[in-house]
Amino acid sequence: MRQLENDLFENRELMEVRLGSPWSDYPRLLIEASKRIKKPVYKSYEELEEILKEAFLLYEDLKFGLINLYNEQ
């Protein structure tokens, strides 16, 4: 979580992101603009389900990190 806080304060644009922003906004703000995010490739729906579970867990971590930062202000 400490890395998220450091990233947020280094990139002031992130401070303007509100919870509920579109998924596509977060990668654009959290990684270098020169990096390209490829579409996921999966072999089965079971594998897709695991990918989505992990993605939603990451999103929840980000969401709670942002909630905590906004509550501290």
PLY file of the C-alpha trace (Angstrom):
ply
format ascii 1.0
element vertex 73
property float x
property float y
property float z
element edge 72
property int vertex1
property int vertex2
end_header
0.00 0.00 0.00
2.93 2.33 0.67
3.91 2.14 -3.02
0.40 3.24 -4.02
0.65 6.24 -1.70
4.04 7.16 -3.17
2.69 6.86 -6.71
-0.30 9.01 -5.85
1.79 11.82 -4.43
4.36 11.69 -7.24
1.67 11.96 -9.89
-0.71 14.77 -8.90
-3.05 13.83 -11.76
-3.91 10.68 -9.79
-5.25 12.79 -6.96
-8.07 13.89 -9.27
-9.23 10.33 -9.94
-12.46 9.59 -8.16
-13.73 6.18 -7.15
-15.91 4.72 -9.85
-13.75 6.08 -12.67
-13.62 3.87 -15.76
-11.19 0.93 -15.64
-9.28 2.38 -18.58
-8.28 5.46 -16.56
-6.24 3.64 -13.92
-3.57 1.98 -16.10
-3.12 5.22 -18.04
-2.38 7.05 -14.79
-0.37 4.38 -12.99
2.10 3.30 -15.67
4.27 5.01 -18.24
2.49 6.33 -21.29
4.97 4.50 -23.53
3.85 1.09 -22.21
1.10 -0.60 -24.16
-1.37 -2.85 -22.39
-2.30 -5.82 -24.53
-5.69 -7.49 -24.47
-5.75 -10.59 -22.24
-5.48 -14.00 -23.82
-7.08 -16.96 -22.07
-7.71 -20.60 -22.96
-10.99 -21.25 -21.17
-13.74 -19.55 -19.22
-12.26 -20.99 -16.04
-8.98 -19.23 -16.78
-10.87 -16.02 -17.60
-12.68 -16.30 -14.28
-9.35 -16.49 -12.43
-8.02 -13.50 -14.37
-11.11 -11.45 -13.53
-10.99 -12.45 -9.85
-7.41 -11.18 -9.65
-8.30 -7.99 -11.52
-11.19 -7.24 -9.16
-9.01 -7.92 -6.12
-6.45 -5.44 -7.44
-9.21 -2.91 -8.06
-10.54 -3.39 -4.51
-7.04 -2.80 -3.09
-6.74 0.38 -5.14
-10.21 1.53 -4.14
-9.60 1.04 -0.41
-6.20 2.72 -0.71
-7.82 5.76 -2.28
-10.64 5.79 0.27
-8.08 5.81 3.08
-6.14 8.65 1.46
-9.25 10.76 1.00
-10.33 10.09 4.59
-6.95 11.29 5.87
-7.33 14.66 4.16
0 1
1 2
2 3
3 4
4 5
5 6
6 7
7 8
8 9
9 10
10 11
11 12
12 13
13 14
14 15
15 16
16 17
17 18
18 19
19 20
20 21
21 22
22 23
23 24
24 25
25 26
26 27
27 28
28 29
29 30
30 31
31 32
32 33
33 34
34 35
35 36
36 37
37 38
38 39
39 40
40 41
41 42
42 43
43 44
44 45
45 46
46 47
47 48
48 49
49 50
50 51
51 52
52 53
53 54
54 55
55 56
56 57
57 58
58 59
59 60
60 61
61 62
62 63
63 64
64 65
65 66
66 67
67 68
68 69
69 70
70 71
71 72
